[in-house]
């Protein structure tokens, strides 16, 4: 149920924010994990506000945890790989 809600609500909002590249979500017994990819750190910060608002308004008992903003250096999903010299 939460996956459908995530697809229906924050995903369309993310797509409207410049720099959006990807959104993934995973869930285990008691935690929801999400990963969004943006062109810049500033865009990621903007998206974090969208995510925080969605969690607050979702009605699910979700507690936002840590936010990490980093450069993607390897991703089989995004077709990003390391230079041959790395």
N, C-alpha and C positions, 0 to 999 in steps of 0.2 A: 504494500500500500504506500509506504513512504517513497519508494522508487517512482511510482506513478505521479505522486504529488511533486516530487523534485523535478520530474520531467515536465510537468504541466506548469509549474510556477517559477522557480528561479531560472531554469534553463532559458525560457523566452526572454527573461529580464537580462540575463548574461549576454544573450545574442545581440541585444540592443546597445550594449556598452562597447565602445570602440576598443579594438585590440583583442577581443575574445578569440580564443583558439580552440579550447577543449574543456569539457566538463565530464568528470567521472565520479561515481559514488559507489561505495561499498558498505556493507553492513555485516556485523557479526551479532552475537547474542544480545549485547547491550550497547553497542556503539555504532554510530554512523560516521564514516570517513568520506571526505570529498576532496577532490583535486580539480582545481581549475587552472588553466594555462592562459597567460596573457602576454602580449607583446612587450609590455613594460611593467616595472614594479608599481608605478603610479596607477596604472589601470587595475592591477591586482588589488591595491588598496581600496579603490572605488568599489570593486566587486565584493570585497570583504564586508563593506557596509550593506550591500544588497543581501549577502548571505546571512549576516547577523539579523537583519530585519526579518528575513524569511523564517529563520529558526524561531525568533520571538513570536511571530504571527502564526506559525504552523499548527499550534495546538498539541504537538507532540512534546513529550517530556525529553527535550534535548538540551544539553548544556554545552554551549560552545566551549571548546578547549583551547588548544594552541593554534595560532596562525603562523605559518612559515612562508616567507616569500624568498624564492631562490631562482637561480637560472637553471633551466632544463639543459643538461649536457648530454643526456642519453635517454631516448624513449623509443621503444619499438612501436608504440602506438602513434607517435607523432612523426616518425621517420627522421629523428634527430640522432646522429651518431657522432662519435668522437673523431677528431682528425687522426690520420694514420700515424702521426708522430706522438700521439698522447699515450 
